[in-house]
Amino acid sequence: MTFADKLKELRNGKNMSQEQLAEKLYVSRQAITKWETGAGLPDIENIVAISALFNESLDSLLSNEKSLFSKHEFLYESRTEYDLDEEKQIDVKIGAAREVIVERTCEEKIQILLASNRLNYLKQQAKVKIDECSRRMDVLVKHSPDFTDMSAKEDLFVFVRIPQRFVAHLELSGIIDTLRVRDIHLDNLEVGGKMKNGIFTNASGHIELDVWSDMTVDVDSFKGKIDFNQIHATSVLNVKSGSCYLRRVGTRNRFIDKNGAPIELAKSRRNDSTESEKIKEYDFIAEIAGFGSELKVCR
């Protein structure tokens, strides 16, 4: 669905006229008509406003459009870079953020970009601190006392750009609305904290989701393994493309289909040679672990 179709659907779903939407966004009705007919896209500030108004993620709004945010065209930015010359384990503590994007860089340095279209004192409100020792790097996004988690969850975007040949293991933790991993291979990515949405596009590797909240994960052109390590969670896996092998470990965990019916699977044996051969036929493995959790799989 294009942005034009999505916007029209969201507006109609709220029984809102073009004039009413224009008034809420402080634009003309002609601008709404232009966006809904596909004659143009809103600027970044209006995209963010539409996302907030309809409680719709940016990736959902722009899934079939060229992402405006891939160019880092934000009103306010703060960039931190650090050279790498050897393979390291990197631990990134985000705190709170609206969206975190993990992507590849060809440069031999890690880059942390903090960005927003509303936080005009961003450079004073959020800073990046880096501590390095042998084979390890700790990255901390520090907030000033007047910068609340609420503001961060509404308006802060964090780009983590990785020179992947120098990263042995990436740990990422925080309270975030959306995590997007795109165009990158990571041997191991461990995600902790709270997360509503995960979007993994054109990526590969082993992703461990140690997330203590219900979440929705969208997978498109992914190869490798995703572990759902949760306790008493009800999460959703949307497989946009590729084939997925389901594996269950732990206690009282189960998969359900898109209609809510349980998917019957035998308990996996990690060293089962027959299963190992079968897995090779699939693009990625979705493993549910933890305790007492359900994962709805939509394909």
C-alpha positions in Angstrom: 0.0 0.0 0.0 1.4 3.4 -1.0 1.7 6.3 1.4 -1.2 8.0 -0.5 -3.5 5.0 0.0 -2.4 4.6 3.6 -3.1 8.2 4.5 -6.6 8.1 2.9 -7.4 4.8 4.7 -6.3 6.3 8.1 -8.3 9.5 7.6 -11.4 7.6 6.6 -11.0 5.3 9.5 -11.3 8.3 11.8 -14.3 9.6 9.8 -12.2 12.7 9.2 -12.6 15.0 6.2 -9.6 16.4 4.3 -10.4 19.8 5.7 -10.3 18.5 9.3 -7.0 16.7 8.7 -5.6 19.8 7.1 -6.6 21.8 10.2 -4.9 19.4 12.6 -1.7 19.4 10.5 -1.8 23.2 9.9 -1.6 22.7 6.1 -4.0 23.5 3.3 -6.7 21.1 2.1 -5.0 21.1 -1.3 -1.9 19.7 0.4 -3.9 16.7 1.7 -5.4 16.2 -1.8 -1.9 16.2 -3.3 -0.6 13.6 -0.8 -3.7 11.3 -1.2 -3.5 11.3 -5.0 0.2 10.5 -5.0 1.2 13.8 -6.5 3.7 14.3 -3.7 4.9 13.4 -0.2 4.8 15.5 2.9 8.0 16.9 4.3 9.6 15.2 7.2 8.0 17.3 9.9 4.5 16.5 8.5 5.3 12.8 8.2 6.2 12.8 11.9 3.0 14.7 12.7 0.9 12.2 10.7 2.6 9.3 12.4 1.8 10.8 15.9 -1.8 11.8 14.9 -2.8 8.3 13.8 -0.4 6.4 16.1 1.2 4.7 13.1 4.8 3.8 12.8 7.0 5.6 10.2 7.9 2.3 8.6 4.2 1.4 8.1 3.5 4.8 6.5 6.5 4.7 4.2 6.8 0.9 3.6 6.4 1.3 -0.2 8.1 4.7 -0.5 11.7 5.7 -0.5 12.4 6.4 3.1 13.0 10.1 3.8 14.8 9.2 6.9 17.5 7.2 5.1 19.0 10.6 4.2 19.0 11.7 7.8 17.1 14.9 6.9 16.2 16.0 10.3 15.9 19.5 11.6 18.1 18.8 14.7 21.0 16.3 14.8 23.9 15.4 17.0 26.6 13.0 15.7 29.2 11.1 17.6 31.9 9.0 15.8 34.6 6.7 17.1 37.4 5.0 15.2 37.7 1.2 15.4 40.8 -0.8 14.5 39.9 -4.3 15.9 36.9 -6.5 16.4 34.9 -5.6 19.5 31.9 -6.4 21.5 29.7 -3.3 21.6 27.1 -2.5 24.2 24.7 0.3 23.4 22.4 1.6 26.1 19.8 3.8 24.5 17.5 4.8 27.4 14.3 5.8 25.7 13.7 6.6 22.0 11.0 6.6 19.5 13.0 4.7 16.9 16.4 3.1 16.7 17.9 2.2 13.4 20.8 -0.2 13.1 22.6 -0.1 9.7 25.9 -0.7 8.1 28.6 1.9 7.3 31.6 1.3 5.1 33.8 3.6 7.3 36.0 2.1 10.0 34.2 3.9 12.8 31.0 3.5 14.8 28.6 6.4 14.3 25.8 7.3 16.7 23.4 9.9 15.3 20.7 11.4 17.5 18.0 13.2 15.5 14.7 14.9 15.9 12.4 17.3 14.2 11.0 18.8 17.4 13.8 18.8 20.0 15.4 22.1 19.2 17.8 21.7 22.2 18.8 18.2 21.3 22.5 18.7 21.6 22.1 19.9 25.2 19.4 17.3 26.1 21.1 14.1 24.9 24.7 13.3 24.7 26.7 10.1 23.8 29.4 8.8 26.1 31.8 6.1 24.9 34.1 4.0 27.1 36.5 1.6 25.4 38.7 -1.2 26.7 40.3 -4.2 25.1 37.8 -6.0 22.8 34.9 -4.1 24.3 33.1 -0.8 23.8 30.3 0.7 26.0 28.1 3.4 24.4 25.7 5.3 26.6 23.1 7.8 25.5 22.8 10.2 28.5 19.8 12.5 29.0 19.9 15.8 30.8 17.7 16.1 33.9 15.1 18.1 32.0 14.8 15.6 29.1 12.1 13.2 30.0 11.6 9.6 28.8 8.2 10.7 27.5 9.8 13.3 25.2 12.4 10.8 24.1 9.8 8.2 23.2 7.8 10.7 21.2 10.6 12.6 19.4 14.1 11.0 19.6 15.5 8.9 16.7 18.8 7.1 17.2 20.9 5.8 14.3 23.6 3.2 15.2 25.8 2.8 12.1 28.2 -0.2 12.4 31.3 -1.1 10.5 30.3 -4.7 10.6 33.7 -6.3 10.1 34.8 -4.9 13.5 31.8 -6.0 15.5 31.8 -9.4 17.1 28.7 -8.9 19.2 26.2 -6.0 19.5 24.1 -5.6 22.6 21.3 -3.0 22.4 19.0 -2.1 25.3 16.4 0.6 25.9 12.7 1.5 26.0 11.8 2.1 22.3 8.8 2.1 20.1 10.5 0.7 17.0 13.8 -1.0 16.2 14.7 -1.3 12.6 17.7 -3.4 11.5 18.4 -3.0 7.8 21.0 -3.8 5.1 23.5 -5.4 7.5 24.9 -8.7 8.7 25.6 -9.2 12.4 26.9 -12.4 13.8 24.9 -11.7 17.0 22.6 -8.9 18.0 21.1 -9.1 21.5 18.1 -6.7 22.2 17.0 -6.1 25.8 14.4 -3.9 27.4 11.0 -2.9 26.0 10.1 -2.7 22.3 6.8 -2.5 20.5 7.9 -3.1 16.9 10.9 -4.8 15.3 11.5 -4.4 11.5 14.3 -6.5 10.0 14.9 -5.9 6.3 17.6 -7.2 4.1 19.6 -8.4 7.1 21.2 -11.6 8.4 22.6 -13.1 11.5 21.4 -14.2 14.9 19.0 -11.8 16.7 18.1 -12.5 20.3 15.0 -10.6 21.6 15.2 -10.6 25.4 12.2 -8.2 25.4 9.8 -8.0 28.4 6.9 -6.6 26.5 4.5 -7.8 23.8 5.8 -6.9 20.4 5.2 -7.2 16.6 8.2 -8.2 14.4 8.1 -7.8 10.7 10.7 -9.8 8.7 11.5 -9.1 5.0 14.5 -10.7 3.3 16.1 -11.9 6.5 18.4 -14.9 6.8 19.6 -16.5 10.0 17.8 -17.0 13.4 15.5 -14.9 15.6 15.1 -16.0 19.2 12.0 -14.8 21.1 13.2 -15.0 24.7 10.1 -13.8 26.6 8.1 -14.5 29.7 4.2 -14.5 29.6 4.3 -12.6 26.3 1.9 -12.6 23.4 3.8 -11.4 20.4 3.4 -11.4 16.6 5.7 -12.4 13.8 4.8 -11.1 10.3 6.8 -13.0 7.6 6.8 -10.6 4.6 9.1 -12.7 2.5 11.2 -15.9 2.7 10.6 -19.2 4.5 10.5 -19.6 8.2 11.3 -22.7 10.3 9.5 -22.7 13.7 11.3 -24.2 16.8 10.0 -24.3 20.3 12.1 -24.7 23.5 11.5 -23.8 27.1 8.3 -24.4 29.0 4.6 -23.7 28.2 5.5 -21.8 25.0 3.5 -22.2 21.8 3.0 -20.9 18.3 -0.4 -19.9 17.0 -1.5 -19.2 13.4 -3.1 -16.0 12.1 -6.5 -17.2 13.1 -5.5 -17.9 16.7 -5.3 -21.7 16.5 -2.3 -23.4 18.1 0.4 -24.7 15.7 1.4 -28.2 16.8 5.1 -28.8 16.9 7.2 -31.5 18.5 9.6 -30.2 21.2 12.9 -29.6 19.5 16.2 -31.4 20.2 19.1 -29.0 19.5 21.4 -31.8 18.4 18.9 -33.6 16.2 20.7 -34.3 12.9 17.5 -34.8 11.0 16.2 -31.4 12.1 19.5 -29.8 11.2 19.2 -31.0 7.6 15.6 -29.9 7.4 16.4 -26.4 8.7 18.8 -25.9 5.7 15.7 -25.7 3.4 14.5 -22.5 5.2 15.7 -18.9 5.1 15.5 -18.3 8.8 14.6 -19.9 12.1 12.1 -18.4 14.6 12.6 -19.9 18.0 10.3 -19.3 20.9 11.9 -19.7 24.3 11.4 -18.3 27.8 8.3 -19.3 29.7 4.5 -19.2 29.1 4.6 -17.2 25.9 2.7 -17.2 22.6 3.9 -16.2 19.2 1.4 -15.6 16.4 2.9 -16.3 13.0 1.4 -14.6 10.0 2.7 -15.6 6.6 
